[in-house]
Structures are given as C-alpha cells and as structure tokens.
Amino acid sequence: QVQPVESGGGLVQAGGSLRLSCTASGRTFSNYNMGWFRQAPGKEREFVATMSGSGRKNIYYASYADSVKGRFTISRDNAKNTVYLQMNRLKPEDTAVYYCAAKSGSYRDDDVAYEYWGQGTQVTVSS
C-alpha cells in the first residue's frame, strides 16, 4: 500500500514551466504504476500521464494525453519513492487540480483503475 503526496503546484504565466512531485510511502514503490490526472472546475477528472511500474525487466512505459504530449514529461526516481511531472509551455487550459495516483498490477491509463490518490495540488496558468 502507498500514500501519494503531491507538491509543486502554483501560479505561472502562460508559456512557463512547473515541476510537480509526488512522494509515496511504501517499500515497494517501484512496483506501482504511477499516474498524474487533473480536474478543472466544472469538468471531469482526466488522464494526463502515467508511467508503469518496473516489472520483471526494469522497463518502464509512459503514456500521455494528446493535449500534453510534447510539453509534459513524467519520470520517476524509485530510490526517492517519487514521481515527477515536468510541465513546459503551459497554457491557461492546463489550469486544474493535479492529482497523483498509484496502482498495483497491470498498467492502465484510466483513472478508475487507480487505487491510491493524493490530495491534489493546484496549478493555475495565467494568460
């Protein structure tokens, strides 16, 4: 079992960058699939990026929503039990509460499959 805790949100101008961090407790962090999701006011929560757990061959897979592809990068540091979301060339439509989530078992992108959730961190992009 893991408990994700996000940090790094804030206010940034359009075109700027932010890096979100998510630290998750638990001895088997590397085995968990980790994901970033976001929810804007009045909208449903949506997938942003996910990264698989280490698996048997220590190969990691990453997946991105089309809206962030080429601008956002997900990465993880298992030694620090941390997953990151580097967000570049931010746009006002990226404004949302960003959630970090963890999932055991098979690699999935859909938020309903994720078992453990952080409290969220606000990202606001001004135009």
C-alpha positions in Angstrom: 0.0 0.0 0.0 1.2 3.5 -0.8 0.0 7.0 0.1 0.9 9.7 -2.6 1.5 13.3 -1.5 1.8 15.9 -4.2 3.8 19.2 -4.2 5.0 21.8 -6.6 1.8 23.4 -7.8 1.4 27.2 -8.1 0.7 30.1 -10.3 2.6 30.5 -13.5 2.3 32.6 -16.7 1.4 31.0 -20.0 4.5 29.7 -21.6 6.1 29.0 -18.3 7.1 25.7 -16.6 6.4 23.9 -13.4 7.5 20.6 -11.9 5.1 18.6 -9.8 6.4 16.0 -7.4 4.6 13.1 -5.8 6.2 11.2 -3.0 4.6 7.9 -2.0 5.2 6.0 1.2 5.7 2.2 0.9 8.6 -0.2 0.5 7.5 -1.5 -2.9 7.1 1.9 -4.7 8.9 0.7 -7.8 6.3 -1.9 -8.5 3.4 0.6 -8.7 2.1 2.2 -11.8 2.0 5.9 -11.2 -0.2 8.5 -12.8 -1.0 12.1 -13.0 -4.6 13.2 -13.5 -6.2 16.6 -13.4 -9.6 18.2 -12.8 -10.5 21.6 -13.9 -13.5 23.5 -12.5 -16.8 22.2 -13.8 -15.0 19.3 -15.7 -14.5 15.7 -15.1 -11.1 14.4 -13.9 -8.9 13.5 -16.9 -5.8 11.5 -17.6 -2.6 13.5 -18.0 0.3 11.0 -17.9 1.1 7.6 -16.5 4.2 5.5 -16.0 4.4 1.8 -15.4 6.0 0.0 -12.5 9.4 -1.6 -13.0 8.1 -5.1 -14.0 10.4 -8.0 -14.5 12.8 -6.4 -16.9 13.1 -3.0 -15.3 11.5 -1.5 -18.4 9.2 1.5 -17.9 6.4 2.6 -20.1 4.9 6.1 -20.3 1.7 7.4 -21.8 0.5 10.9 -22.3 -2.8 12.6 -23.1 -2.7 14.2 -26.6 -3.3 17.6 -25.0 0.0 17.5 -23.1 2.2 15.3 -25.5 5.4 17.1 -26.3 5.0 19.5 -23.4 4.8 17.3 -20.3 7.2 14.6 -19.1 6.6 12.0 -16.5 9.5 10.4 -14.7 10.2 8.5 -11.5 13.0 8.1 -9.0 12.4 4.9 -7.2 15.2 5.5 -4.8 13.3 8.6 -3.6 9.8 7.0 -3.9 9.0 9.9 -6.1 7.3 10.5 -9.5 7.6 13.8 -11.3 5.6 15.7 -13.9 7.6 18.3 -15.7 5.3 20.7 -17.4 6.6 23.1 -20.0 5.0 25.6 -22.3 2.0 25.8 -20.0 -1.3 27.1 -21.3 -4.3 28.6 -19.5 -6.3 25.4 -20.3 -3.8 23.4 -18.2 -5.3 25.1 -15.1 -6.6 22.4 -12.8 -6.0 20.5 -9.6 -3.4 17.9 -10.4 -3.7 14.5 -8.6 -1.1 11.8 -8.3 -2.3 8.2 -8.1 -0.8 4.8 -7.7 -2.0 1.4 -9.0 -0.8 -2.1 -8.4 -1.0 -4.8 -11.0 -1.4 -4.2 -14.7 -0.5 -0.9 -16.4 -3.6 1.2 -17.2 -4.3 4.9 -18.1 -7.9 5.2 -16.8 -8.3 6.9 -13.5 -10.9 4.5 -12.2 -8.2 1.7 -12.1 -6.0 3.7 -9.7 -6.3 2.7 -6.1 -4.4 5.3 -4.1 -4.8 9.0 -4.5 -3.1 12.2 -3.2 -5.0 15.2 -2.1 -4.1 17.2 -5.2 -2.1 20.3 -5.9 -3.5 23.4 -7.7 -1.9 24.6 -10.9 -3.0 27.9 -12.3 -1.8 29.3 -15.6 -2.5 32.9 -16.3 -2.8 34.3 -19.8 
